[in-house]
């Protein structure tokens, strides 16, 4: 009995590291795709436009997976789902390395999208369940997960270039994604308790899936939380236009804008780490409301700054607030409908995918209609985040137990 108790302690200590390694592994392949689009098109003898459809297939896989997870999170225990997600990412890395044509690679990137969302949804659900009675530890664990994913995306840039120069662009799947996925898989086997889910193993009554969705969608706070994230996710697409704005308005070079993007990402990561402490001290709702509101104002002002340096200063501050805002939102979403936490996390992924599609459509149309008037785009993005902040202030509630310190 004492031996089992000691093992359980070691498992709990490995839980967060296992989720952190997993979070890193699911953020590598898409970075490889974005960085080597030209090389991929040359390898498969297609245009860049055709090769870019790999990303479309990947995002489609993520969206479908997010919809499915609302049911799968109810029907199956957490641990098998996390392992399945990581196995899909691992299998996708192997398949992408050996792919002989574009169609095959698209299939494997669709699987990568499935695996990524399964892991994201279930890792957050596991953290919420494992630290249900420890809000401060839960907030810190969430911040580590978000920071690890973004940090790996940043670290992957120089690593990918180095490995590509030594062994070709495909080697990154074997030298980055595969080792991380294997390590995360091994840690997950030992670190994630099999009894975290309140549901019995395997399939349960069919109406439980419907009841789980109904439980989330009938809860005013949970629904407001999801809708607010739809607006915030749409606003996040401002990142697509930032580099074009800097190059068009201030004639910034491509290399300079890449450097600025990397600095902004570092500040975002720093914000995610700080968010865990802020949520632990002030609560998830006050933190996400205040930082989302601040970010909305900064976004409106960003596109009207008089010169490059004030624009950059605004952008750096905005990146920090964005990191805090997103991480504290995840902490807030985890506290909603704890009986249906897996479904809540899957619906969060659904609205984030939907918002990511809506944002560029709105902004692109507005930019075309106004003949490149970026100030209007800034008002759009700032307005989307302002709506999100207002909804979180008036309609989203944070359970008292989630604020206990």
C-alpha positions, 0 to 999 in steps of 0.5 A: 500500500505504501509503495502504491502511495509513493508511486501516486506521488511520483505520478502527480509530480510528472503530470504537468511535465508530461502535459508540457512535453505533449504541448511542445510536440503538437506545436512543431509540425505546423511550424515546419509547414509554415517555414518550408512551404516553398521547399514542400512545393518544390519537392512535390512539384506543385505551386505554393498555392497548392502546397498551402492546402496542407494547412487547410486540411490540417485546420479542417482536421482540427475543427472536425476533431474539436466537434467530435471531442465533445462526445468522445470526452464523455464516452471515454476516460481521459488517459486513453484519449490523450495517448490517442492524440499523441499517437496520432501526432507521432504517426503523422510525423512518421508519415510526413517524413516518408510521404511520396506525394502531396495527397499523402502528406495532406492525409497525415497533416489531417491526422496531425490536426486530429491529434493536436486537438485531442491532446489540447482538449484533454490536457486542459481537462486533465489539469482541471480535474487533477487540480480541482481543489487547488486553484493556484496550482491549476492556474500555474499548470495552465500557464506552463502548457500555453507557454510551452506550446508557444515557446516550442513554436519559437524554438523550432524556428532556428532548429528547423533551419539548422536541421534543414541545412544538415539533413533536409527539411523533412528531417525536422519531423524525425528530429523534432516532432518524433522525439518530443511525441515519444517522450510525451507519450512515455511520460503520459503512460506513467504520469496521468492517473487512470481514475481522473474521469468521473465517467466509467471506462468505455462507453456509457449511456448514449444520452449522456453525450447529449446531456453533457452538451445540454449541460454546457449550453444551458449554463448562461456563464459557460455559453457566454464564456464560449461566445466571448472566445468566438469574438476574441479568436476572431480578433486574434487574426490581427496577427495576419495583418501586422507584418503587412502593415509594418512593411507597407506603412513604415517600409520595414524590411522582411528580416526586421519584421521577422525579428519583431515577431520573435520578440513579440512571441517572447513577450507573449510567452512571458505574459502566459507565465505571469498569468498563472500568478495573477490568476492565483492571486486575483482570480481568472475572471478579473484577470481576463476581463482587465487584460482583454479590455486593455488589449482591445484599446491597445489594438485600436491604437496600434494602427494609428500610431505616428511612427514605427517606434511608437507602433513597436512599443505598443505592439510589445505591450500588446503581446504581453497583455495578449499572453495574460488574457488568453491564459487567464481565459483558459483558466476561466473556461476550465472552471465552467461546468466542471461536470462536463469539463471535457465537453466545455474544452472541446467547444472552446476549441470549436469556437476558437477554430470558427473565430480564426476563420471569421476574423480574416474574412471580416478584416480582409473584406473591410481592408478591400472596401476601404482600399487599405485603410488599416485604421478601420481594421484596428477598430474592427479587431479592437471592437471584437476584443472589447465585446469579449471583455464586456461579455466576460464582465457581465455574463461569465461567472467564476465559481467561488471554489475556483477563486479560493486561495 
